[in-house]
Amino acid sequence: MLVAAAVACWGLATPSLWRDESVSVSAARMPLSQLRLLLGDIDAVHALYYLLLRPFITLPLPVEAAARLPSVLAFAGAALGVTVIGRRLAGPLAGLAGGLIYAVTPIAVRYAQEARSYALVSAVAVLATWLLLRLADRPARWPYVAYAASLALLGYLHLYAMLLLPAHAVAAWFSGRRWALVPMAAAGLALVPLALVASGQREAQVFWLKKPDWSDVASFPVEVAGSVPAAIVLFALAAWGVRRAWPVALCAVLPVALSFAISQLQPIYHPRYVLFAVPALALLAGVGAASLLRAWWPAVPAVTVFAVLTYGTQQAIRLPDSRPDDLRTLAATLEAGERPGDAVLFVPQRYRLFVAAYSRPYDRLVDLTHAPGDYQPRTADQLRRELSGIERVWLVSPRIAWKYAEDERLVTLRETFRKGQVRMFGSIHLTLYTRKN
């Protein structure tokens, strides 16, 4: 746990927040009345996370550190949970090795430094798995209630994490804990309201997901471990550990396999959406390391070799511009270039949330996207009236291709304004428009 916390805190505030994190920060700062509008429009699946983030965002820390702190704590907790479960299933050395491997697994570290729910989802998945194991020890009411509550919490943090349930169900059935199916069903029923709301927001929320193919299957180990050599070590150790911890293997393999299979019909796969399976993978690797000649001395170099092989990736994920968008540099560029009386337009409107984590330069600009206090964007006629008397407009947008070229606000802007230089900060573009002579 301490190693995981130290690794996650290393360079925590160095990478810029990116657009998904900006949405988290913006939602955590919103008045609850505005947050309700956002959740009703697009982001209901992240409602619980946004509420949990609210007290952290007020801490007197750099915004990057404050927003990412819940993920750091969850990552450390998950490492502790991996160690405890490993100790129970295969002994102290397996638990220690598994926890240390998880603490340096690049994909887990990457999302430990992310202001999104994925690290929390992993921690709750570990908790739910531990509670499932506890059902055998204490056949009383509270372990079943606690287990059902943990599964419901898992789903309310991220619906796709319910792919863990089939793995738990199979493990419970074949290990004689069939009564565990009851709390699983209860948790599923508790998630029905969220699932119904989320189904109506799917096109706005995850429209960008694509059907994965065999190249995605092949790249998954490298996504997890950061490099081919590290992936070979991690997955070889995990394969060696399967025979001593087959229920853990179900939690590592089945959610990922189901995600790929379902995505052939309805895309739901992304590496971060199956991050909750990585603790089980790390635990398998720890069991495998501990099984090498059943002695301490082979396990120590096995864990050390994996840690050394991940070091280059650990450095890379902490670079200032290592995220998909460099919003901090974008804000600094805008702040240096803006003038009194300038305006800003966000196309599409959600890009307002995508950059608002660094809000200071935008607060000084006239916002053309929305009327004050209005959630819906201005119409073309409303925008045309607002442009009167404005000489310069900063456009914040993605690459303007066919998808947004006919946006009525962008068409209206181009009627009387000339496009200037386009600057790119990852996927987000900043363009200055000046009034035509």
C-alpha positions as CSV (number, residue, x, y, z in Angstrom):
1,M,0.0,0.0,0.0
2,L,2.8,2.4,0.9
3,V,4.7,1.6,-2.3
4,A,1.6,2.1,-4.4
5,A,0.9,5.5,-2.7
6,A,4.5,6.6,-3.2
7,V,4.4,5.6,-6.9
8,A,1.1,7.3,-7.5
9,C,2.2,10.5,-5.8
10,W,5.4,10.7,-7.9
11,G,4.8,13.4,-10.4
12,L,1.1,13.5,-9.6
13,A,0.6,17.2,-10.7
14,T,3.1,17.2,-13.6
15,P,0.9,16.0,-16.4
16,S,-1.7,18.5,-17.6
17,L,-5.4,17.6,-17.0
18,W,-7.0,16.5,-20.2
19,R,-10.6,16.8,-21.4
20,D,-12.1,13.9,-19.4
21,E,-10.5,15.2,-16.3
22,S,-11.6,18.7,-17.0
23,V,-15.2,17.4,-17.1
24,S,-14.7,15.8,-13.7
25,V,-13.3,19.0,-12.2
26,S,-16.0,21.2,-13.8
27,A,-18.7,18.9,-12.5
28,A,-17.2,18.8,-9.0
29,R,-17.2,22.6,-9.0
30,M,-20.7,23.1,-10.3
31,P,-23.7,24.2,-8.2
32,L,-25.9,21.1,-7.7
33,S,-28.6,22.6,-9.9
34,Q,-26.3,22.8,-12.8
35,L,-24.9,19.3,-12.1
36,R,-28.4,17.9,-12.3
37,L,-28.7,19.3,-15.8
38,L,-25.4,17.8,-16.8
39,L,-26.3,14.4,-15.4
40,G,-29.7,14.5,-17.1
41,D,-28.1,15.3,-20.4
42,I,-25.0,13.1,-20.8
43,D,-23.2,12.0,-17.7
44,A,-25.5,10.1,-15.3
45,V,-23.2,7.1,-15.2
46,H,-20.5,9.3,-13.4
47,A,-22.9,10.9,-10.9
48,L,-21.6,9.2,-7.9
49,Y,-18.0,9.9,-8.8
50,Y,-18.6,13.6,-9.3
51,L,-20.3,13.8,-5.9
52,L,-17.3,12.0,-4.2
53,L,-14.9,14.4,-5.9
54,R,-16.6,17.5,-4.6
55,P,-14.8,17.8,-1.2
56,F,-11.4,16.9,-2.7
57,I,-11.5,19.7,-5.3
58,T,-11.7,22.3,-2.6
59,L,-8.4,21.2,-1.0
60,P,-5.6,23.8,-1.0
61,L,-3.5,21.8,-3.5
62,P,-2.7,22.3,-7.2
63,V,-5.9,21.4,-9.2
64,E,-4.2,18.4,-10.8
65,A,-3.2,16.9,-7.4
66,A,-6.5,17.7,-5.7
67,A,-8.6,16.2,-8.5
68,R,-6.4,13.1,-8.7
69,L,-6.1,12.4,-5.0
70,P,-9.2,10.1,-4.8
71,S,-7.6,7.9,-7.5
72,V,-4.3,7.8,-5.6
73,L,-6.1,6.7,-2.4
74,A,-8.1,4.1,-4.3
75,F,-5.0,2.7,-6.0
76,A,-3.2,2.3,-2.6
77,G,-6.3,0.6,-1.2
78,A,-6.5,-1.7,-4.2
79,A,-2.8,-2.7,-3.7
80,L,-3.5,-3.5,0.0
81,G,-6.5,-5.6,-1.1
82,V,-4.5,-7.5,-3.6
83,T,-1.9,-8.3,-0.9
84,V,-4.6,-9.4,1.6
85,I,-6.4,-11.7,-1.0
86,G,-3.1,-13.1,-2.2
87,R,-2.1,-13.9,1.4
88,R,-5.3,-15.7,2.0
89,L,-5.2,-17.8,-1.3
90,A,-1.5,-18.6,-1.6
91,G,0.4,-17.3,1.4
92,P,2.3,-14.1,2.5
93,L,4.9,-14.1,-0.2
94,A,2.3,-14.4,-3.0
95,G,0.3,-11.5,-1.4
96,L,3.3,-9.3,-1.1
97,A,4.6,-10.0,-4.6
98,G,1.1,-9.4,-6.1
99,G,0.6,-6.1,-4.3
100,L,4.1,-4.9,-5.3
101,I,3.5,-5.9,-8.9
102,Y,0.2,-4.1,-9.0
103,A,1.9,-1.0,-7.5
104,V,4.1,-0.7,-10.5
105,T,1.9,-2.0,-13.3
106,P,1.8,0.9,-15.8
107,I,-1.8,0.9,-16.7
108,A,-2.9,0.9,-13.1
109,V,-0.4,3.7,-12.2
110,R,-1.6,5.7,-15.2
111,Y,-5.2,5.7,-14.0
112,A,-4.1,6.3,-10.4
113,Q,-3.1,9.7,-11.7
114,E,-6.4,10.4,-13.4
115,A,-9.3,12.4,-12.2
116,R,-11.8,9.8,-13.3
117,S,-13.4,6.9,-11.6
118,Y,-11.4,4.0,-13.0
119,A,-9.0,3.6,-10.0
120,L,-11.9,3.7,-7.6
121,V,-13.7,1.0,-9.7
122,S,-10.6,-1.2,-9.4
123,A,-10.5,-0.7,-5.6
124,V,-14.2,-1.6,-5.2
125,A,-13.7,-4.7,-7.4
126,V,-10.9,-5.8,-5.1
127,L,-13.2,-5.1,-2.1
128,A,-16.1,-7.1,-3.6
129,T,-13.8,-10.0,-4.4
130,W,-12.4,-10.0,-0.8
131,L,-16.0,-10.0,0.5
132,L,-16.9,-12.9,-1.7
133,L,-14.1,-14.9,-0.1
134,R,-15.2,-13.8,3.4
135,L,-18.7,-15.4,2.8
136,A,-17.1,-18.8,3.4
137,D,-15.7,-17.7,6.7
138,R,-18.8,-16.0,8.2
139,P,-22.1,-17.4,6.9
140,A,-24.0,-14.6,8.7
141,R,-26.2,-11.9,7.2
142,W,-23.8,-9.0,7.2
143,P,-21.2,-10.4,4.8
144,Y,-24.0,-11.0,2.2
145,V,-25.3,-7.4,2.7
146,A,-21.8,-6.0,2.5
147,Y,-21.1,-8.0,-0.6
148,A,-24.3,-6.9,-2.3
149,A,-23.6,-3.3,-1.4
150,S,-20.0,-3.5,-2.8
151,L,-21.4,-4.8,-6.1
152,A,-24.0,-2.1,-6.3
153,L,-21.3,0.5,-5.5
154,L,-19.1,-1.0,-8.2
155,G,-21.9,-0.6,-10.8
156,Y,-22.8,3.0,-9.8
157,L,-19.1,3.9,-10.2
158,H,-19.0,2.3,-13.7
159,L,-21.7,0.1,-15.3
160,Y,-19.2,-1.8,-17.4
161,A,-17.5,-3.1,-14.2
162,M,-20.5,-5.4,-13.9
163,L,-18.6,-7.7,-16.2
164,L,-16.9,-8.9,-13.0
165,L,-20.2,-10.5,-12.0
166,P,-20.0,-13.5,-14.3
167,A,-16.5,-14.3,-13.0
168,H,-17.7,-14.1,-9.4
169,A,-20.8,-16.2,-10.2
170,V,-18.7,-19.0,-11.8
171,A,-16.2,-18.9,-8.9
172,A,-19.0,-19.0,-6.3
173,W,-20.8,-21.8,-8.1
174,F,-17.8,-24.1,-8.3
175,S,-16.4,-23.3,-4.9
176,G,-19.7,-24.1,-3.1
177,R,-20.7,-20.5,-2.3
178,R,-23.9,-20.6,-4.3
179,W,-25.8,-18.4,-1.9
180,A,-23.6,-15.6,-3.1
181,L,-25.7,-15.5,-6.2
182,V,-28.5,-13.9,-4.2
183,P,-26.6,-10.7,-3.3
184,M,-25.4,-10.6,-7.0
185,A,-29.0,-10.6,-8.1
186,A,-29.9,-7.9,-5.5
187,A,-27.0,-5.7,-6.7
188,G,-28.2,-6.2,-10.3
189,L,-31.7,-5.0,-9.4
190,A,-30.3,-2.0,-7.6
191,L,-28.6,-0.9,-10.8
192,V,-31.7,-1.1,-13.0
193,P,-32.5,2.6,-12.6
194,L,-29.0,3.7,-13.6
195,A,-28.9,1.3,-16.5
196,L,-32.2,2.7,-17.9
197,V,-31.0,6.3,-17.7
198,A,-27.6,5.3,-19.2
199,S,-29.1,3.5,-22.1
200,G,-30.7,6.7,-23.2
201,Q,-27.4,8.6,-23.0
202,R,-25.2,6.0,-24.7
203,E,-24.9,7.7,-28.0
204,A,-23.8,10.9,-26.4
205,Q,-21.5,9.2,-23.9
206,V,-19.6,6.5,-25.8
207,F,-20.3,7.1,-29.5
208,W,-16.6,7.1,-30.2
209,L,-16.1,3.4,-29.2
210,K,-15.2,1.1,-32.1
211,K,-15.6,-2.6,-32.6
212,P,-12.2,-4.2,-31.4
213,D,-10.4,-6.6,-33.6
214,W,-7.5,-9.0,-33.2
215,S,-5.0,-6.2,-33.2
216,D,-6.7,-4.8,-30.0
217,V,-6.4,-8.3,-28.5
218,A,-2.7,-8.4,-29.3
219,S,-2.1,-4.9,-28.0
220,F,-3.9,-5.4,-24.7
221,P,-0.9,-6.9,-22.8
222,V,1.3,-4.0,-23.9
223,E,-1.4,-1.6,-22.9
224,V,-1.3,-3.1,-19.4
225,A,2.5,-3.5,-19.0
226,G,3.8,-0.6,-21.0
227,S,6.2,-2.6,-23.2
228,V,6.7,-6.0,-24.8
229,P,9.4,-7.2,-22.4
230,A,7.4,-6.1,-19.4
231,A,4.3,-7.8,-20.8
232,I,6.1,-11.0,-21.4
233,V,7.3,-11.1,-17.7
234,L,3.9,-10.1,-16.3
235,F,1.8,-12.5,-18.3
236,A,4.3,-15.4,-18.0
237,L,4.2,-15.0,-14.2
238,A,0.4,-14.8,-14.3
239,A,0.1,-17.9,-16.4
240,W,2.4,-19.7,-13.9
241,G,0.2,-18.7,-11.1
242,V,-3.2,-19.8,-12.6
243,R,-2.9,-23.4,-11.2
244,R,-2.7,-22.1,-7.6
245,A,-5.4,-19.4,-7.9
246,W,-7.9,-20.3,-10.6
247,P,-10.8,-18.2,-9.2
248,V,-8.5,-15.1,-9.5
249,A,-7.8,-16.2,-13.1
250,L,-11.6,-15.9,-13.8
251,C,-11.6,-12.3,-12.5
252,A,-8.6,-11.5,-14.7
253,V,-9.7,-13.1,-17.9
254,L,-13.4,-13.4,-18.1
255,P,-14.3,-9.6,-17.9
256,V,-11.8,-8.8,-20.7
257,A,-13.0,-11.7,-22.9
258,L,-16.7,-10.7,-22.4
259,S,-15.9,-7.1,-23.2
260,F,-14.3,-8.1,-26.5
261,A,-17.2,-10.5,-27.3
262,I,-20.0,-8.1,-26.5
263,S,-18.2,-5.4,-28.5
264,Q,-18.6,-7.4,-31.7
265,L,-22.3,-6.5,-31.4
266,Q,-22.2,-3.3,-29.4
267,P,-18.8,-1.7,-28.7
268,I,-18.0,-1.4,-25.0
269,Y,-14.3,-2.2,-25.0
270,H,-11.5,0.2,-24.0
271,P,-8.5,-0.8,-21.9
272,R,-9.5,1.6,-19.1
273,Y,-13.0,0.1,-19.0
274,V,-11.5,-3.3,-18.0
275,L,-8.9,-1.8,-15.6
276,F,-10.7,-3.5,-12.7
277,A,-9.4,-6.9,-14.0
278,V,-5.8,-5.7,-13.6
279,P,-5.6,-6.3,-9.8
280,A,-6.5,-10.0,-10.5
281,L,-3.8,-10.2,-13.2
282,A,-1.2,-8.7,-10.8
283,L,-2.2,-11.1,-8.1
284,L,-1.8,-14.1,-10.5
285,A,1.6,-12.8,-11.3
286,G,2.4,-12.5,-7.6
287,V,1.3,-16.1,-7.1
288,G,3.4,-17.1,-10.0
289,A,6.4,-15.3,-8.6
290,A,6.0,-16.9,-5.2
291,S,5.6,-20.4,-6.9
292,L,9.1,-20.2,-8.5
293,L,10.9,-23.0,-6.6
294,R,8.6,-22.1,-3.6
295,A,11.3,-19.9,-2.1
296,W,11.8,-16.2,-1.4
297,W,14.9,-15.7,-3.5
298,P,13.4,-16.3,-7.0
299,A,10.4,-14.1,-6.3
300,V,12.4,-11.0,-5.4
301,P,14.3,-10.8,-8.7
302,A,11.1,-11.6,-10.6
303,V,9.3,-8.6,-9.1
304,T,12.4,-6.5,-9.4
305,V,12.8,-7.3,-13.1
306,F,9.2,-6.4,-13.8
307,A,9.6,-3.1,-12.0
308,V,12.8,-2.2,-13.9
309,L,11.2,-3.0,-17.2
310,T,8.3,-0.6,-16.5
311,Y,10.6,2.3,-15.5
312,G,10.7,3.9,-18.9
313,T,6.9,3.8,-19.2
314,Q,6.6,5.2,-15.6
315,Q,8.6,8.2,-16.7
316,A,6.7,8.6,-20.0
317,I,3.3,8.8,-18.3
318,R,4.5,11.6,-16.1
319,L,5.6,14.0,-18.8
320,P,3.7,17.3,-18.8
321,D,2.1,16.6,-22.2
322,S,1.6,12.9,-21.7
323,R,-2.2,13.1,-21.7
324,P,-4.3,13.2,-24.9
325,D,-4.8,17.0,-24.4
326,D,-2.5,19.6,-22.9
327,L,-5.1,21.9,-21.4
328,R,-2.7,23.7,-19.2
329,T,-0.6,24.9,-22.1
330,L,-3.8,25.7,-24.0
331,A,-4.9,27.9,-21.1
332,A,-1.5,29.6,-20.9
333,T,-1.4,30.3,-24.6
334,L,-4.9,31.8,-24.5
335,E,-4.1,33.9,-21.5
336,A,-1.0,35.3,-23.2
337,G,-2.9,36.1,-26.4
338,E,-6.3,37.4,-25.3
339,R,-7.2,41.0,-25.2
340,P,-10.0,43.0,-23.4
341,G,-13.2,42.6,-25.3
342,D,-12.3,39.2,-26.9
343,A,-14.9,36.4,-26.9
344,V,-14.8,32.7,-26.9
345,L,-17.0,30.1,-28.8
346,F,-17.1,26.4,-28.1
347,V,-18.0,24.1,-30.9
348,P,-19.5,21.7,-30.0
349,Q,-20.8,23.0,-26.8
350,R,-19.4,20.2,-24.6
351,Y,-15.9,21.6,-25.3
352,R,-16.7,24.2,-22.8
353,L,-16.5,21.5,-20.1
354,F,-13.5,19.9,-21.8
355,V,-11.3,22.9,-21.1
356,A,-12.8,24.5,-18.0
357,A,-10.5,22.9,-15.4
358,Y,-8.1,25.8,-16.1
359,S,-10.8,28.4,-16.1
360,R,-9.0,31.7,-15.5
361,P,-8.4,32.7,-19.1
362,Y,-12.0,31.8,-20.2
363,D,-13.5,33.7,-17.3
364,R,-12.1,37.0,-18.8
365,L,-13.7,36.3,-22.2
366,V,-17.2,37.0,-23.4
367,D,-18.8,33.5,-23.7
368,L,-20.8,33.3,-26.9
369,T,-21.7,29.7,-26.5
370,H,-24.5,30.1,-23.9
371,A,-26.7,32.9,-22.7
372,P,-25.9,33.6,-19.0
373,G,-27.7,30.9,-16.9
374,D,-28.9,29.0,-19.9
375,Y,-27.8,25.4,-20.5
376,Q,-28.7,25.2,-24.2
377,P,-26.3,26.9,-26.7
378,R,-27.3,30.1,-28.5
379,T,-29.1,29.8,-31.9
380,A,-27.5,31.3,-35.0
381,D,-29.7,34.4,-34.7
382,Q,-28.9,34.9,-31.1
383,L,-25.2,34.5,-31.8
384,R,-25.3,37.0,-34.7
385,R,-26.7,39.6,-32.3
386,E,-24.0,38.9,-29.7
387,L,-21.2,39.3,-32.2
388,S,-22.1,42.9,-32.8
389,G,-19.2,45.0,-31.5
390,I,-16.8,42.1,-31.0
391,E,-13.6,42.2,-33.0
392,R,-11.9,38.9,-32.1
393,V,-13.3,35.5,-31.2
394,W,-11.3,32.5,-29.9
395,L,-12.8,29.2,-31.2
396,V,-12.2,26.1,-29.0
397,S,-13.1,23.0,-30.9
398,P,-11.9,19.6,-32.3
399,R,-10.6,19.5,-35.8
400,I,-13.3,21.0,-37.9
401,A,-14.1,18.3,-40.4
402,W,-17.4,17.4,-42.0
403,K,-19.0,16.6,-38.6
404,Y,-18.9,20.2,-37.4
405,A,-18.4,22.2,-40.5
406,E,-22.2,22.9,-40.8
407,D,-22.7,23.8,-37.1
408,E,-24.9,26.9,-37.3
409,R,-22.9,28.9,-34.8
410,L,-19.7,28.2,-36.8
411,V,-21.3,29.1,-40.1
412,T,-22.6,32.3,-38.5
413,L,-19.1,33.1,-37.1
414,R,-17.6,32.7,-40.6
415,E,-20.0,35.1,-42.2
416,T,-18.2,38.1,-40.8
417,F,-15.0,36.8,-39.3
418,R,-11.8,35.5,-40.9
419,K,-10.1,32.4,-39.7
420,G,-6.5,32.8,-38.3
421,Q,-3.8,30.4,-37.1
422,V,-4.9,27.1,-35.7
423,R,-3.0,25.8,-32.7
424,M,-3.3,22.2,-31.5
425,F,-3.1,21.0,-28.0
426,G,-3.6,17.3,-28.4
427,S,-7.1,16.8,-29.9
428,I,-8.3,20.3,-29.0
429,H,-7.8,23.2,-31.4
430,L,-7.6,26.9,-30.6
431,T,-8.3,29.2,-33.5
432,L,-8.4,33.0,-33.5
433,Y,-11.1,34.6,-35.7
434,T,-10.9,38.3,-36.5
435,R,-13.6,40.5,-38.0
436,K,-13.4,41.0,-41.8
437,N,-12.7,44.5,-43.0
